[in-house]
Amino acid sequence: MPIEFFDKKKKESNSRSENDSDDAIDELISKIKTKKSADILRGEQGGHKKKSIKFDLKKVSAMKKKVDSEPTSSLGELKNTEAVERQGEEERGGSQMGGILGSIYKEKSMSRTSDHFGTFDRIKSLSEEIVGEVLKETERYRIVRKTGEKLPYYIIFLPDLSDEDREKINAIEQRAIAEINIDPDNISSRTKRWDTFMKEVTALIDLHYSEIPKNKRYAFAELIVQNMVGYGLLEPMLNDDNLEEVMVIGTGKSVYVYHRTYGMCRTNVIFEDEEEIMNIINRIARSIARRVDLTSPLLDARLPDGSRVNATIPPVSIDGPSLTIRKFKVDPLTIVDIMNFGTMTPELLGFLWFVVEGYGVKPANFLVSGGTSSGKTTTLNCLGSFIPRVDRVISIEDTAELQLPLEHWIRLETRPTNVEGRGEISMEILLKNVLRMRPDRIIVGEVRGKEAMTLLAAMNTGQNGCLGTVHANTAKETITRLNSEPMSVPEIMIPSLDFIFMQNRFSYMGKTVRRISEIAEVIANEDNMPKVNIIYEWDPKDDKVKPTGTPCVLLRKIAELRGVSFEGVEAEIERRVKVINYMKENNVKGLKNVDRIINEYYINPDELLMEIEGYPLKQKVKPALKRTTYTLMSEKEEEGEILYKDDEKKIVKVKTLKNPKYVVRIPPLRKREMKIMRELENLAIKEVEIDPDNFEDKEEVRRILFRKVVEIIERRFSELPFSKRKDIARLVVNNMVGYGLLDFLLDDEQLEEIMVIGTGKPIYVIHSNYGSCITNLKFETDEDAI
C-alpha cells in the first residue's frame, strides 16, 4: 500500500504558504505603524513620557516592494530594520540577552522587574496612607474600609527591598533571561508555566547566588517570575480565589477587584505608564494566539485556564489601555451555594428542578435574563445540574464558561475573524449545525443576534429543553428585545418559550446581592401573541422569592402528558424539595457530590428518599478513576440485568446508570500486545502495496489486507498466541481502512446513530429498542478521533 495514502494529511499540515515573506513584512509594518500612532497619541494627549523609537517606514515599504524580486536579501535587510526599530530601547541600557527568553524580551518588549521598582515604592507609600477598619487580613493582602469611604481597599503586600536587594534581583533576572531556554508561550497552563519558571529561577538562585539568605530566595524568585512570564503586579490578585474579577481602568488610576464577600474594592496598585499595561495585554494576547493593535484595538477571549479576558487600547479607550479578567472558578457554585447566598429558596429550586427535567415528558424552554454581572451564567450552570445524564446536550458560547456535571455534552465555541477579516464562525452558524446533531438539549451561552430566530424556530418545531441567557431588566423587556433588531423574532414564535428567569444584582441592606427577582411564564393569548404571567417574585421585606399565586400552565400540561393528576405533580415537586433541603441542611459541597445525589434520585427516587428521611446518607466523593493509556477499553463484566447478548456484544441495564450500557466484546490486550499492534500497523502501511481508493468493493480490500497483516504477524511476531493473531489483525485493518473503534458499532443494524462527543469520553449510540446507550469504547486522543 503506498505510504503516501496514509501520509496525505501529514503532508498537508506541513505545507507552507508561498507568501510567508510577505506576511512577515506586513506584520513588521503593522508593528511600526502601531508604535508610531501610539507615540502620536501620547504626544497629543499629553501627560505621558515619550519613548525614543527610531524607524523609517518608507524604507520598510520600499523593501516590501523589493522582496517580490529579491525575497532573500530583502528579508535580511528587514531583520536589520527590526534591530534599528529596537535601537531606542538598547540605547536606554538594554543588555545582550541570549536564549529563548532573551529573544522574547527583545522582540516582544516585555517589561523587566527593575522597571517596577518605582511602582513598588508608590504602592508602599499609598498603602501607608490607607487606614481604617480592617475587614480581612492574610499574609498577602489586607482589606480595609477607609474612614469616610464606602468602597473598601484591597491592599496587596510587597516585600521591603534594599538597594542591594534590587541590584541582586536585576542580576538574577538578566542571568535567567540568558540561560533559561524555555518558551513560555509553549506552556498553555498558567499554573504549570508559573511552577516551571519558579523551579528554574529558584534553582538558578541556589546555584549562583548562595549568599542570598534562604528566607529571601523564594520572594526574589516570585518577583522575577511574575514579571518574566506572569501578569506583573496583577499576579497576586489573580492568585486570590476570593476575587471574581480584576479590572484595570487606565493609566494613573487604581486597579479594581470584585471580592466574593466584600464586593467591589479599590486596590493600592496604580499603573502610571501605559507600556506596563500594554505588556500584560500583549502577553495575554500571545498566549491565545491573538493580536491587539490599532487595527484591532479590542480583545474578548478565553484564557487557557478558562478565565475570561476583555481588553481595549487607545484610541478606543481614551484614558489608556483597559483590562478586565473574570476569573474561572475551578469548583463552580452549586445549588447549595446559591441557597446559602439567599439567591433561591429550596421551594423555588424544587419547582425549577421539576420543570428543567420535565418529569420525563416536557423539559421547559427558558432564558435567564438580567444585567451584566448579575449571575446569569452561574444560575444557568446550577440549573444545568438538573439535566438528566441520559440527555445529549450541546452548548454554544462566545467564551466557554459553563461547567456542567454531564458526560454526554458537546461544547462549541464561536470564533472571531482573523487579522484579515476572514474565518469567523458565528453563533448562528454553530446553532444551525447543532440542529443536525440530534440534540436533546441546546444551551446558548448568550442570545443576542440572529441566532435567536434559529433557536426559537427550533423550539417551535418541537425542540424542548433549550436554555440560554439574554441581557434585559424585566421579563416584558426580554420579549421586546427578542422581537426587536437584531434578534427580530416574530411575536407569534415567542410563546414557544416557557419561562423567563429574571436574575438581578441589587444593593440590599448595605451589601451587593444577586437574586432571582421574578419568574415569568410565557403563554399565548387569544391572538397567539406572547403574554407573561409572573408566578414567582422576590419580596425585599424578608428577602425571599415567593409564589404570586398565579397558576403555572406548564405544570398542568406536564400532568396531562404524564397521565397524572395535578396533585401528583405537586407531590413530586415536594419530594424534590425534600432532597434539596437535605443537601442544604447537610451543606453538601462540590459539583460532583450535588450531582451524585441528583443522579441517585433519577435512578431510584424511593430508595434515596427513604435514606434521606432517616438522614443516613453520608457525603462521599468517589475516587478518581485511573486513566488508561490504551485506545481500546477492555470488556468488563458489568453487574446488572442483561437486556440482550450475542457473540459480538451485550446490552446491560447497570444499577448505577440510567442509560443501558452497550458492551462490545474486545479482546483484552496486554501492554506488549498493544505495542506490537502499533508496530504492526506501521509495517503494514510500508509493506502492503495497495491503494484502497482503487477498489470499489471495500470488503475485498479488508480481506486482502487481513491476509497480508496475518502474514506479517507470522513472519515478524511469531511470539503472539494463535488465539490473539486474528483479533489483532482485525483491529489493525479497522484502523488502516475502516473507522477504527467505530467499526465495532457500524455493523450493528439496530443502531440508529453513533455519537462521539470528545476525547476521553465514552461513545454513545441510539439503539432502536433500548434508546440512548453508553458504550465501553472511547477515543483517548484527538488524533485517534480525527
C-alpha positions in Angstrom: 0.0 0.0 0.0 1.5 3.4 -0.9 2.6 5.1 2.2 1.5 8.4 0.6 -2.1 7.3 1.1 -1.7 7.4 4.9 0.7 10.5 5.0 -1.7 12.7 3.0 -2.9 14.7 6.0 0.5 14.9 7.4 1.9 16.4 4.2 -1.0 18.9 4.0 -0.4 20.1 7.6 3.4 20.5 6.9 2.9 22.6 3.8 4.0 26.2 3.9 2.4 29.2 2.3 4.3 30.8 -0.6 3.5 34.2 0.9 5.3 33.7 4.2 7.8 36.5 3.4 5.0 39.0 2.5 3.2 38.1 5.8 6.4 38.7 7.9 6.9 42.1 6.3 3.2 43.0 6.7 3.5 42.2 10.3 6.5 44.4 10.8 4.9 47.3 9.0 1.9 46.9 11.2 4.1 46.9 14.3 5.9 50.1 13.2 2.6 51.8 12.3 1.2 50.9 15.7 4.2 52.3 17.6 4.2 55.4 15.5 0.5 56.0 16.0 0.8 55.3 19.7 3.5 57.9 20.0 1.4 60.5 18.2 -1.5 59.7 20.5 0.7 60.1 23.6 2.1 63.4 22.3 -1.4 64.8 21.5 -2.9 63.8 24.8 0.0 64.9 27.0 0.8 63.6 30.4 2.8 60.7 29.0 6.5 60.5 28.6 7.5 60.0 25.0 9.7 57.0 24.1 12.7 57.2 21.8 11.8 54.9 18.9 13.7 55.2 15.6 12.5 53.7 12.4 12.0 54.6 8.7 8.6 53.5 7.4 9.4 54.5 3.8 12.5 52.3 3.9 10.5 49.3 5.1 7.8 49.9 2.5 10.4 50.1 -0.2 11.9 46.8 0.9 8.4 45.2 0.7 8.3 46.1 -3.0 11.8 44.8 -3.4 11.1 41.4 -1.8 8.9 40.4 -4.8 12.1 40.2 -6.9 14.7 39.5 -4.3 13.0 37.9 -1.3 16.1 36.5 0.4 18.2 39.7 0.5 15.3 41.9 1.4 14.4 39.7 4.4 17.9 40.0 5.6 17.7 43.8 5.4 14.3 43.6 7.1 15.8 41.9 10.1 18.3 44.8 10.3 15.4 47.2 10.2 13.9 45.4 13.2 17.1 45.9 15.0 17.0 49.7 14.2 13.5 49.8 15.5 14.7 48.5 18.9 17.7 50.8 18.9 15.9 53.3 21.2 15.4 50.6 23.8 19.1 49.4 23.6 20.3 53.0 24.0 18.5 53.1 27.3 20.7 50.3 28.7 19.3 47.1 27.3 21.9 44.3 27.6 22.6 41.4 25.2 20.5 38.5 26.2 20.7 35.0 24.8 18.4 32.0 24.9 14.7 31.8 24.1 13.7 34.3 26.8 16.3 36.7 25.6 14.7 36.6 22.1 11.2 37.1 23.5 12.3 40.0 25.7 13.9 41.8 22.7 11.2 41.1 20.2 8.1 41.4 22.4 9.3 44.4 24.5 8.4 42.6 27.8 8.8 44.6 30.9 11.6 43.9 33.4 11.4 43.8 37.2 13.7 46.8 37.5 11.1 48.9 35.7 8.6 48.2 38.5 10.7 49.3 41.5 9.4 52.8 41.1 5.8 51.4 41.1 6.7 49.3 44.2 7.7 52.5 46.1 4.5 54.3 45.0 2.3 51.3 46.1 4.0 51.0 49.5 3.7 54.8 50.0 0.0 54.7 49.2 -0.6 51.6 51.4 0.7 53.5 54.4 -1.9 56.3 53.9 -4.8 53.9 53.9 -6.1 53.4 57.5 -9.5 52.3 58.7 -11.5 49.2 59.8 -9.6 46.0 58.8 -12.2 43.7 57.3 -9.8 40.8 56.5 -6.1 40.2 56.6 -3.9 37.4 55.2 -0.2 37.0 54.6 -0.5 38.6 51.1 -3.2 41.2 51.4 -5.4 43.3 53.7 -9.0 44.6 53.1 -9.6 47.9 54.8 -12.7 50.2 54.9 -11.2 53.6 55.0 -12.8 56.1 57.3 -15.4 58.2 55.3 -15.4 56.0 52.2 -17.9 53.3 51.3 -15.7 51.3 48.9 -13.1 49.1 50.7 -9.5 49.0 49.8 -7.8 45.7 48.8 -4.1 46.3 49.8 -1.5 43.9 48.4 1.7 43.5 50.5 5.1 43.9 48.7 8.4 42.9 50.2 10.8 45.5 51.6 13.7 45.8 49.2 17.0 47.5 49.9 19.2 48.9 47.1 21.4 45.8 47.4 18.3 43.5 47.0 17.2 45.4 43.9 20.7 45.0 42.3 20.6 41.3 43.1 17.1 40.9 41.6 18.3 42.7 38.4 21.3 40.5 38.1 19.4 37.3 38.7 16.8 38.3 36.1 19.4 39.0 33.5 21.0 35.6 34.1 17.6 33.9 34.0 16.7 35.5 30.7 20.1 34.5 29.2 20.2 30.9 30.5 16.6 29.6 30.7 15.8 28.1 27.3 12.0 27.5 27.8 9.4 29.3 25.6 6.6 30.4 28.0 4.2 30.6 25.0 4.5 26.8 24.6 3.1 26.2 28.1 -0.7 26.9 27.9 -1.5 26.3 31.5 -0.8 29.4 33.6 -0.2 27.3 36.8 2.2 25.0 35.0 4.0 27.9 33.4 4.4 29.6 36.8 5.6 26.4 38.5 8.1 25.6 35.7 9.8 29.0 35.8 9.7 29.2 39.6 11.6 25.9 39.7 14.1 27.2 37.1 14.7 30.6 38.8 14.9 29.1 42.3 17.5 26.5 41.1 19.5 29.3 39.4 19.5 31.4 42.7 20.6 28.3 44.7 23.4 27.6 42.3 24.9 31.1 41.6 23.7 33.3 44.5 24.1 31.2 47.6 25.0 34.3 49.6 21.3 35.4 49.5 19.5 34.4 52.7 17.2 31.5 52.2 14.2 33.4 53.6 14.6 35.9 50.7 15.2 33.5 47.8 11.6 32.5 47.2 10.4 36.1 47.4 13.0 37.2 44.8 12.1 34.3 42.5 8.4 35.3 42.8 9.1 38.9 41.8 11.2 37.8 38.9 8.8 35.2 37.5 5.7 37.3 37.8 7.3 39.9 35.6 9.0 37.4 33.2 6.1 35.1 32.4 3.3 36.2 34.7 1.0 39.2 34.8 3.2 41.5 36.8 1.6 43.4 39.6 -1.8 41.7 38.8 -0.4 38.3 39.6 -1.1 38.4 43.4 -4.7 39.3 42.7 -5.2 36.6 40.1 -3.9 34.1 42.7 -6.6 35.0 45.2 -9.5 32.6 44.8 -11.8 35.0 46.6 -11.7 37.5 43.8 -14.1 37.2 40.9 -12.7 39.9 38.6 -9.6 42.1 38.3 -10.1 45.4 36.4 -7.5 47.8 35.0 -9.3 51.0 34.0 -6.5 53.1 32.6 -3.2 54.8 33.5 -2.9 56.8 36.7 -6.0 55.1 38.1 -6.4 52.4 40.8 -6.9 48.8 39.7 -10.2 47.5 41.0 -11.2 44.0 42.1 -14.5 42.3 42.8 -14.4 40.3 46.0 -16.9 37.5 46.6 -17.6 38.7 50.1 -16.9 42.4 50.1 -17.9 43.3 46.6 -16.1 46.0 44.6 -12.8 47.1 46.1 -10.2 49.7 45.1 -6.6 48.4 45.2 -3.3 50.1 46.0 -2.0 49.2 42.6 -1.7 52.1 40.0 -0.1 51.8 36.6 1.5 55.1 35.8 2.9 54.0 32.4 0.8 52.9 29.5 3.5 50.5 28.4 3.2 48.5 31.7 -0.5 47.7 30.9 0.3 47.0 27.2 3.0 44.5 28.2 0.4 42.5 30.2 -2.2 42.7 27.4 0.2 41.6 24.8 1.4 38.8 26.9 -2.2 37.6 27.3 -2.9 38.0 23.6 0.2 35.9 22.6 -0.9 33.1 25.0 -4.1 32.7 23.0 -2.6 33.4 19.5 -4.3 36.8 19.2 -3.1 40.3 18.5 -4.1 43.7 19.9 -3.0 46.9 18.0 -4.6 50.0 16.4 -6.2 47.9 13.7 -7.7 45.5 16.2 -8.0 47.5 19.5 -10.5 45.1 21.2 -9.8 41.7 22.7 -12.5 39.4 24.1 -11.4 35.9 24.6 -10.9 32.9 27.0 -7.6 32.2 28.6 -6.3 28.6 28.7 -7.3 28.3 32.3 -10.9 29.2 31.4 -10.8 32.8 32.7 -12.5 35.4 30.5 -10.5 38.4 29.4 -11.5 41.7 27.8 -9.0 44.4 26.8 -9.2 47.7 25.0 -6.4 50.1 23.9 -6.3 53.7 22.6 -7.9 55.2 20.6 -10.9 53.2 21.7 -10.1 53.6 25.4 -9.4 57.3 25.9 -7.7 57.1 29.3 -5.2 54.4 28.3 -5.4 50.6 27.9 -8.1 48.8 30.0 -8.2 45.2 31.0 -10.9 43.1 32.7 -10.2 39.5 33.7 -13.1 37.4 35.0 -11.5 34.6 36.8 -12.5 31.0 36.2 -13.7 29.1 39.3 -12.3 25.6 39.3 -15.1 24.3 41.6 -18.2 26.2 40.4 -21.1 27.3 42.6 -23.8 24.7 43.1 -27.5 24.9 44.1 -26.4 24.6 47.7 -24.2 27.7 47.4 -26.8 29.8 45.8 -29.3 28.8 48.6 -26.7 29.8 51.2 -26.3 33.2 49.4 -30.1 33.7 49.5 -30.4 33.8 45.7 -33.1 31.0 45.7 -35.1 29.0 48.3 -35.4 25.2 48.4 -39.1 25.5 47.4 -38.2 27.5 44.3 -35.4 25.1 43.4 -37.8 22.2 43.7 -40.1 23.8 41.2 -37.1 24.6 38.8 -35.8 21.1 39.1 -39.2 19.7 38.1 -39.6 22.0 35.0 -36.0 21.7 33.8 -36.1 17.9 33.9 -39.7 17.9 32.6 -40.9 14.8 34.5 -39.7 12.7 31.6 -42.2 14.3 29.2 -41.7 18.0 28.6 -38.5 19.8 29.6 -39.0 23.6 29.7 -37.5 26.0 27.3 -36.3 29.1 29.2 -34.0 32.1 29.2 -32.1 33.5 32.2 -32.3 37.3 31.8 -30.6 40.1 33.6 -27.9 42.8 33.6 -24.2 42.5 33.4 -22.5 40.5 36.3 -26.0 39.7 37.7 -25.1 36.0 37.9 -26.9 34.7 34.8 -24.3 32.2 33.8 -23.9 30.9 37.4 -27.7 30.4 37.6 -27.7 28.7 34.2 -24.8 26.5 35.4 -26.7 25.5 38.5 -29.9 24.7 36.7 -27.9 22.6 34.3 -27.2 20.2 37.2 -30.9 19.1 36.9 -30.4 17.8 33.3 -30.6 14.0 33.3 -27.4 12.2 32.3 -29.3 10.3 29.6 -29.8 13.5 27.6 -27.5 14.6 24.8 -26.5 18.2 25.5 -24.8 20.6 23.1 -23.8 24.1 24.2 -22.7 27.1 22.2 -20.8 30.0 23.8 -18.8 33.0 22.7 -16.4 32.3 25.5 -16.7 28.9 27.2 -17.8 29.4 30.8 -20.3 26.6 31.6 -19.2 23.8 33.9 -21.9 21.1 33.8 -21.6 17.6 35.5 -22.5 15.9 32.3 -20.8 13.2 30.2 -22.9 13.3 27.0 -22.0 17.0 26.5 -20.5 18.6 23.4 -19.1 22.1 23.9 -18.9 24.5 20.9 -17.3 28.0 20.9 -17.6 30.7 18.3 -14.5 32.1 16.5 -13.9 35.7 15.6 -12.5 36.9 12.4 -8.7 36.7 11.9 -6.5 39.7 11.2 -7.5 39.5 7.5 -11.2 39.8 8.4 -12.0 36.1 7.5 -12.6 32.9 9.2 -15.5 33.9 11.5 -17.7 31.2 12.9 -20.7 32.9 14.4 -23.2 31.6 16.9 -25.9 31.4 14.2 -23.7 29.1 12.1 -23.0 26.9 15.0 -26.6 26.7 16.1 -27.7 25.7 12.6 -25.1 23.0 12.7 -26.2 21.8 16.2 -29.8 21.1 14.9 -28.2 18.4 12.6 -26.5 16.7 15.6 -29.6 15.2 17.2 -29.5 17.3 20.5 -31.8 16.5 23.4 -30.9 19.9 24.9 -29.4 23.1 23.4 -27.7 25.6 25.6 -26.8 29.0 24.2 -24.5 31.0 26.4 -25.8 34.4 25.4 -28.6 35.1 22.9 -28.1 38.5 21.3 -28.3 38.3 17.5 -29.7 36.3 14.6 -29.2 33.1 16.4 -32.3 34.0 18.5 -34.5 33.4 15.4 -32.9 30.0 14.8 -33.3 29.0 18.5 -37.0 30.0 18.7 -37.6 28.3 15.3 -36.2 25.1 16.8 -38.5 25.4 19.9 -41.5 25.9 17.5 -40.7 22.7 15.7 -40.6 20.6 18.9 -37.2 21.1 20.4 -37.6 21.0 24.1 -35.1 21.8 26.9 -33.5 24.8 25.3 -31.6 27.1 27.7 -29.9 30.4 27.3 -29.1 33.8 28.7 -30.0 37.3 27.5 -29.5 40.9 28.7 -32.6 42.6 29.9 -34.1 44.2 33.0 -37.6 42.6 33.2 -39.5 39.7 31.6 -41.5 42.1 29.4 -38.3 43.9 28.3 -36.9 40.5 27.4 -39.8 39.8 25.0 -39.4 43.3 23.5 -35.7 42.6 22.9 -36.4 39.3 21.2 -38.9 41.0 18.9 -36.5 43.9 18.0 -33.4 44.2 15.9 -31.0 42.4 15.7 -32.9 39.3 17.0 -36.1 40.0 15.1 -38.1 37.1 16.4 -41.7 37.3 15.3 -44.1 37.7 18.3 -46.1 34.6 17.2 -43.0 32.4 17.8 -42.1 33.7 21.3 -44.8 31.6 23.2 -42.7 28.5 22.4 -40.5 29.9 25.2 -41.9 28.6 28.5 -40.2 30.7 31.1 -38.0 33.8 31.7 -36.0 33.8 34.9 -35.0 37.3 35.9 -31.7 37.5 37.7 -30.6 40.9 39.1 -28.0 42.4 41.2 -29.2 44.8 44.0 -27.7 46.9 46.7 -29.6 45.5 49.7 -29.1 46.1 53.4 -25.7 47.7 52.8 -24.3 45.0 50.6 -24.5 43.8 47.0 -26.7 40.7 46.5 -27.8 38.7 43.5 -31.4 37.5 43.5 -34.0 35.8 41.2 -36.3 38.8 41.0 -39.1 37.2 39.1 -40.0 34.1 37.2 -42.4 34.8 34.3 -44.3 32.1 32.4 -44.7 32.9 28.7 -48.1 31.9 27.3 -50.0 32.8 24.1 -53.1 35.0 24.3 -56.2 34.6 22.1 -54.4 36.1 19.2 -51.4 33.8 19.7 -49.3 36.8 20.9 -47.0 36.4 23.9 -48.2 37.2 27.3 -46.2 36.9 30.6 -47.6 35.7 33.9 -45.4 36.4 37.0 -45.6 33.2 39.0 -42.7 33.9 41.4 -41.4 37.3 42.7 -38.7 38.5 45.1 -40.1 40.1 48.3 -37.5 42.5 49.7 -39.2 42.7 53.1 -38.0 39.2 54.1 -35.5 38.7 51.2 -37.2 35.6 49.7 -38.6 34.6 46.3 -42.3 33.7 46.8 -45.1 32.4 44.6 -47.5 35.1 43.5 -50.5 32.7 43.4 -50.7 32.8 39.6 -51.2 29.2 38.4 -48.5 27.7 36.2 -49.9 26.5 32.8 -46.9 24.2 32.1 -47.4 22.2 35.3 -50.9 21.2 34.2 -49.6 20.4 30.7 -46.9 18.1 32.1 -49.6 16.4 34.3 -51.7 15.7 31.2 -48.7 14.4 29.2 -47.6 12.2 32.1 -51.1 10.9 32.8 -51.2 12.0 36.4 -53.3 14.5 38.4 -52.1 18.0 39.2 -51.9 16.9 42.8 -49.5 14.2 41.7 -47.3 16.9 40.1 -47.3 18.9 43.3 -46.4 15.9 45.3 -43.5 15.2 43.0 -42.2 18.7 43.5 -42.4 18.3 47.2 -40.4 15.1 47.1 -37.6 17.0 45.2 -37.8 19.9 47.8 -37.0 17.2 50.5 -33.9 16.2 48.6 -32.8 19.9 48.2 -33.4 20.6 51.9 -31.3 17.6 52.8 -28.4 18.9 50.7 -28.8 22.4 52.3 -29.0 21.2 55.9 -26.0 18.8 55.4 -24.1 21.5 53.4 -23.3 19.1 50.6 -20.3 20.7 48.9 -18.9 20.4 45.4 -20.5 19.9 42.0 -19.7 16.2 41.9 -21.4 15.5 45.3 -24.5 17.5 44.4 -24.7 15.8 41.0 -24.3 12.4 42.6 -27.4 12.9 44.8 -29.5 14.3 41.9 -28.5 11.4 39.7 -29.4 8.9 42.5 -32.8 10.4 42.6 -33.3 9.8 38.9 -32.1 6.2 39.2 -34.1 5.2 42.3 -36.1 8.1 43.9 -37.9 6.0 46.5 -34.7 4.4 47.9 -33.0 7.8 48.1 -36.0 9.4 49.9 -36.0 6.5 52.4 -32.4 7.2 53.2 -32.9 10.9 53.4 -35.8 10.7 55.8 -33.5 9.0 58.3 -30.5 11.0 57.1 -28.1 8.0 56.9 -26.8 9.2 53.5 -23.3 10.3 54.0 -21.5 12.8 51.8 -18.9 10.7 49.9 -16.6 11.5 47.0 -15.9 8.8 44.5 -12.2 8.3 43.9 -11.0 9.5 40.5 -10.6 6.6 38.1 -7.0 6.0 36.9 -7.0 6.9 33.2 -5.9 4.2 30.8 -3.3 4.9 28.2 -4.9 2.5 25.8 -7.1 3.5 22.8 -9.2 0.3 23.4 -11.1 -0.3 26.6 -11.3 -4.0 27.5 -14.7 -5.6 28.0 -15.7 -5.7 31.7 -18.2 -7.9 33.4 -21.0 -5.4 34.2 -23.4 -6.2 37.0 -27.0 -5.8 36.2 -29.8 -7.1 34.1 -28.7 -8.4 30.6 -31.2 -6.9 28.1 -29.5 -8.5 25.0 -26.5 -10.6 24.3 -24.8 -12.2 21.2 -21.2 -13.2 20.2 -20.2 -9.6 19.5 -21.8 -7.6 22.2 -24.3 -7.4 25.1 -26.6 -4.7 26.4 -26.8 -4.4 30.2 -29.0 -2.4 32.5 -26.5 -1.3 35.1 -27.8 -0.4 38.5 -25.7 2.8 38.8 -26.6 4.1 35.4 -29.8 5.3 33.9 -28.6 4.6 30.4 -28.2 1.0 29.4 -24.6 0.0 28.7 -23.7 -1.3 25.2 -20.7 -3.5 25.8 -18.6 -4.5 22.8 -16.6 -7.7 23.0 -13.0 -6.6 22.6 -10.1 -9.0 23.2 -8.1 -8.0 26.3 -4.6 -6.9 25.2 -1.5 -6.6 27.4 0.9 -3.6 27.1 3.3 -5.7 25.0 0.5 -6.7 22.6 -0.7 -3.1 22.3 2.9 -2.1 21.4 3.0 -4.9 18.8 -0.3 -3.8 17.3 1.1 -0.2 16.7 4.4 -1.6 15.2 2.4 -4.0 13.0 0.2 -1.1 11.7 3.4 0.9 10.7 4.9 -2.2 9.0 1.7 -2.9 7.1 1.5 0.6 5.8 5.0 0.3 4.4 4.9 -3.2 3.0 1.4 -3.6 1.6 1.3 -2.1 -1.9 -2.4 -1.5 -2.2 -4.3 1.8 -2.6 -7.8 1.3 -1.1 -9.2 4.1 -3.3 -8.7 1.9 -6.3 -11.2 -0.7 -5.0 -14.9 -0.3 -5.3 -15.6 -3.3 -3.1 -14.3 -2.2 0.3 -14.9 -5.7 1.8 -12.4 -7.1 -0.8 -9.8 -4.6 0.4 -10.4 -5.7 4.0 -9.9 -9.4 3.1 -6.7 -8.7 1.2 -5.3 -6.6 3.9 -6.3 -9.1 6.6 -4.4 -11.8 4.9 -1.3 -9.6 4.4 -1.4 -8.5 8.1 -1.6 -12.1 9.3 1.4 -13.0 7.1 3.4 -10.1 8.7 2.4 -11.4 12.1 3.6 -14.9 11.3 6.8 -13.6 9.9 7.7 -10.9 12.4 5.7 -11.5 15.6 5.5 -15.3 15.9 5.6 -15.0 19.7 1.9 -13.8 19.6 -0.5 -16.5 20.7 -2.6 -18.0 17.9 -5.7 -17.0 19.7 -4.8 -13.3 19.5 -3.4 -13.1 16.0 -6.7 -12.8 14.2 -8.2 -10.4 16.7 -5.1 -8.1 16.4 -5.1 -8.3 12.6 -8.7 -7.3 12.6 -8.0 -4.3 14.8 -5.1 -3.2 12.6 -7.2 -3.4 9.4 -10.0 -1.4 11.1 -7.5 1.4 11.9 -6.0 1.3 8.4 -9.0 1.4 6.1 -12.0 1.4 8.4 -13.3 3.6 11.1 -11.3 2.3 13.9 -13.3 1.7 17.0 -16.5 2.7 15.3 -16.3 -0.4 13.1 -17.5 -2.4 16.1 -20.7 -0.4 16.1 -21.3 0.3 12.4 -22.0 -3.4 11.7 -25.0 -3.4 14.1 -28.1 -2.7 12.1 -30.1 -2.0 15.3 -28.1 1.2 15.9 -29.7 4.4 14.5 -26.9 6.8 15.5 -23.3 6.7 16.7 -22.1 9.8 18.7 -18.5 10.7 19.5 -18.7 13.6 22.0 -14.9 14.2 22.6 -11.7 12.6 23.6 -11.5 10.6 26.8 -15.3 10.4 26.9 -17.5 7.3 26.2 -19.0 6.9 22.7 -22.8 6.9 22.8 -25.3 5.1 20.5 -29.0 5.2 19.8 -30.4 1.7 19.8 -33.8 1.1 18.0 -35.1 -0.9 21.0 -33.2 0.4 24.0 -32.7 4.1 23.2 -29.6 6.1 24.2 -26.8 3.8 25.4 -23.3 4.4 26.7 -20.6 2.1 25.2 -17.4 0.7 26.6 -15.5 2.5 23.7 -13.7 5.8 23.7 -11.0 7.7 21.9 -8.1 8.7 24.1 -6.6 11.3 21.8 -7.8 13.9 19.2 -5.6 12.1 16.6 -7.5 8.8 17.1 -10.8 10.5 16.6 -9.7 12.6 13.6 
